[in-house]
Amino acid sequence: MAEVSALLRERKCSSLELVQELIAVIRKNDSQIGAFVSLDEEYALAQARRADELRRKGTELPLLGVPLAVKDLINVQGQTCTCASRILSGYVAPYDATVIARLRREGAVFLGRTNMDEFAMGASTENSAYKITRNPWNRDYVPGGSSGGSAAAVAADETIAALGSDTGGSVRQPASFCGCVGLKPSYGRVSRYGLTAFASSLDQIGPMTKCVRDAAILLKTIAGHDERDSTSAKITVPDYESGLRTDLKGLKIGLPKEYFIDGMDAEVEKCVRAAVAECERLGAAIVDVNLPMTPHAVAVYYIIACAEASANLARFDGVRYGCRAKNADDPYEMYCRTRAEGFGAEVKRRIILGTYVLSSGYYDAYYLRAQKVRTLIRRDFERVFAEECDVLLAPVAPAPAYKIGEKIEDPLQMYLGDIFTIPANLAGICALSVPCGFTAQNLPVGLQILGPAFREDVLLRAGYAYEQAAQWHLRRPDVKK
Amino acid sequence: MKFLATIGLEVHVQLLTRTKMFCACKTDYGAGENTQVCPVCLGYPGALPVINEEAVRLTVLTGLMLGSKINRFSKFDRKNYFYPDMPKNYQISQYDCPFCVGGAVEITCGEKVKKVSLTRIHLEEDVGKNMHIGELSSVDFNRAGHPLMEVVTEPDMASPEEAFAFLLALKQILNYGLVSRCNLEEGNVRCDINCSIRPEGRERLGVKTEIKNLNTFKGVFQALNYEIARQTEVLNSGGMITQETRRWDSERGVTESMRSKEEAHDYRYFPDPDLLPVLLSREQIQLWEKDIPELPRQRCARLARQYAIPEYDAKVLSADKDLADFFEKAAGLSVNPKAVSNFVMTEMLRLLAEKEMEIKDAQITPQSLAELVKLADEGKINSNSAKQIFAALFEKGGAPGRLMEAMGLVQVSDAGEIEDFVRKAMESNPKSVSDYRAGKEAALKYLVGQVMRLSRGKANPQMARELLKQKLG
């Protein structure tokens, strides 16, 4: 992005040319990849022309004319926002999400909407109502999820960068599977206003980029308090880009024992261990730490996330917007049929689970208990960050990307794939995924860096130093293959 | 068998805020359908609520006025159920941490004074309004998201009269605190009733029914009368009361079953993750405590004392904040507060009721009322004329002195002029003259009336009476 901005600034190319070029790439490749659910070429070109016009008049903005792709659950005024669900097919957002408004203010151009698992529920982007997205490194493999479309679009050079959302790893895991950078900011760092909610206490919007510097630039733009989101924190946003460094001198890195478990893919472990060694070479001190509550994270997550989702998704009833079942005799039948026809299997599964854990008689045993364990998980992190280390290094996922269809029939297996990403969401801390190598089959592997709440600056500094030394981010997939 | 009734109320009060509970939409009444809506109050994907602090203040103020304990830690919960007029299909409400707990409202019912205890006062958002036009149904969401305060009482009332008295007392207090307009026509106050009966002498409460969504105080009174009679009849004929939700049909004057408790909702309450808990500092609450106004009962006592008016007057005046405010302003400008009170209590209330107006819509000002009283006290007008001038002031406003002249109502206190009227009256009513002289006192009154008629109401009645007595010897 920095290069693209420079090209635009120096008038070596126009935003219009850039957008046209990307549209050409998308036309050529995206029938194979399926990263986008909708592409409004006219809208994108018009914004590019406007950006060029502004530049001619002397306007200088950090992102002026830079094209971005947006996950299909973040509202962009005038564009469809389907959340990859039939229930919102054709729904046009009447307003801009706060992150979109902030990017717009800086001059960004919105290319189109990227595919995802329906309502962000899934880890493979196979749960979209519209299409399957394929991994640009190997089209037989999943791109990860739920922000699989955004990750694939970035990896396949169909966009300069993208926005995703991360509720339990939905930015970091696809970034890891597709070999790009994905950042889940601390809870409260980025406004959720305009992000169609999956689980309100866990959701965060995050940048998905080709390199750490781009993530720093995008985060700086979208972060900060928003009076429309009372959970957004009133904490100053540092200039992440200028804080980047190429060494790790004085940094204490913790290796959580619970993240290097039996049954973890050997190649993934090898890549991550090599990355740890690289960080040590760059000046970091490595210490072993314990996060004993980690084994409970997946169970806690699926109770809390589903509980919140069951309420958040109740608004999709066919009364005010989206699809409505035809010829129902009364409102009750209309709701039932609209929701039966509109939601996919995974969404229904989670709504039912969430409804169950909140119902009277079960609330204490499930929801309340889960909230208590969640507190313990958060304390685990608070303790290690206060006493033992500055950041943690861990794998993003226990295994690299798997084949399309391989796990789709086994939701539980799929849920367990989130084991290393979920704790960060439960604790509200920030976490970054950076490419750290490839498997023998040429599938990317990601390194996860976890940091204390609101210390994205430390995270990005560490990620940048490692990235610049390791250079994995420069490898591109051969999309023609 | 004689039965005793036990009544509890849940009163929903629309708060007097400019904007909605969780967004910046206006709360004006009577705007075109769906014109005061936004992504937040329509529950659009991605929209998030932000707490209206004024609504919190008004709720806490209510608690302070009613002697509740204020929870310094409070939070909002989601109450989940499906209904077409509810945009998100959950209502943001308060479950286990309401703003206010306990407190009481003192009521007077006949001669009896009693305290109705409160369970809690919490804050929530209102829903929209379903409208049915022939085969078509549509929803107006203007009301959706309006701040709604719910006052829940203990089952402390024993009769429809007490329930009615409670609602009146509560309304007065809310008016005093500027918490709500409490305008029944605009749906500012709505009420659910819990009602059960039990045989006299038994402690344990009977099976209760809930009557939903009453929107007039009279409706509450009538529904309770009906429901108590219905339950009495069921029990007397050997039947059982089923725990159920009922609806008041004001046209037919009956309550009827809506749904039985078996299909009751499981609301699946849980803390709303979009909103942080509300933490109120001691300083904040102390600051709001300063806003507690003088309440109706205190004002009643003070009015009686300060203006030396009868207890009865003070009670009528203090029942309505606007009325009491008007009285106090006028009385403060006058040396005769009792006369001011008389005007407000008789002429003012009568005209307001006749024209179905509120005091703020009347043109008369406290200053003009004070002047009017002065004119009467100085004998420049008699009481009849004063009433006429009052009506004119009420309607159009103006200066009483000028009106008096313009309307030709200046009282005739010139003895010579009145003597003419007296003479004429005696000449044309010889029978009355002889009657009086024969000892019939009542005839004098008639003759005074004749003098007033001849003078077209302008003669000073005292002087007329004195002169007549002299002449009749």
Chai-1 contact restraints between the chains, C-beta under 6 A:
chainA,res_idxA,chainB,res_idxB,connection_type,confidence,min_distance_angstrom,max_distance_angstrom,comment,restraint_id
A,N75,B,G46,contact,1.0,0.0,6.0,A-B,restraint_1
A,Y95,B,P39,contact,1.0,0.0,6.0,A-B,restraint_2
A,Y193,B,L48,contact,1.0,0.0,6.0,A-B,restraint_3
A,G194,B,G46,contact,1.0,0.0,6.0,A-B,restraint_4
A,L195,B,G46,contact,1.0,0.0,6.0,A-B,restraint_5
A,T196,B,P45,contact,1.0,0.0,6.0,A-B,restraint_6
A,T196,B,G46,contact,1.0,0.0,6.0,A-B,restraint_7
A,S200,B,P273,contact,1.0,0.0,6.0,A-B,restraint_8
A,S200,B,D274,contact,1.0,0.0,6.0,A-B,restraint_9
A,S201,B,P273,contact,1.0,0.0,6.0,A-B,restraint_10
A,D229,B,L48,contact,1.0,0.0,6.0,A-B,restraint_11
A,S230,B,V50,contact,1.0,0.0,6.0,A-B,restraint_12
A,S230,B,L275,contact,1.0,0.0,6.0,A-B,restraint_13
A,S230,B,L276,contact,1.0,0.0,6.0,A-B,restraint_14
A,E308,B,P273,contact,1.0,0.0,6.0,A-B,restraint_15
A,A311,B,R78,contact,1.0,0.0,6.0,A-B,restraint_16
A,A311,B,N80,contact,1.0,0.0,6.0,A-B,restraint_17
A,A311,B,Y90,contact,1.0,0.0,6.0,A-B,restraint_18
A,A314,B,N89,contact,1.0,0.0,6.0,A-B,restraint_19
A,A314,B,Y90,contact,1.0,0.0,6.0,A-B,restraint_20
A,R315,B,G43,contact,1.0,0.0,6.0,A-B,restraint_21
A,R315,B,K88,contact,1.0,0.0,6.0,A-B,restraint_22
A,R315,B,N89,contact,1.0,0.0,6.0,A-B,restraint_23
A,D317,B,N89,contact,1.0,0.0,6.0,A-B,restraint_24
A,V319,B,P84,contact,1.0,0.0,6.0,A-B,restraint_25
A,R320,B,L42,contact,1.0,0.0,6.0,A-B,restraint_26
A,P331,B,P84,contact,1.0,0.0,6.0,A-B,restraint_27
A,Y335,B,F82,contact,1.0,0.0,6.0,A-B,restraint_28
A,L358,B,R268,contact,1.0,0.0,6.0,A-B,restraint_29
A,L358,B,F270,contact,1.0,0.0,6.0,A-B,restraint_30
A,S359,B,D266,contact,1.0,0.0,6.0,A-B,restraint_31
A,S359,B,R268,contact,1.0,0.0,6.0,A-B,restraint_32
A,S360,B,D266,contact,1.0,0.0,6.0,A-B,restraint_33
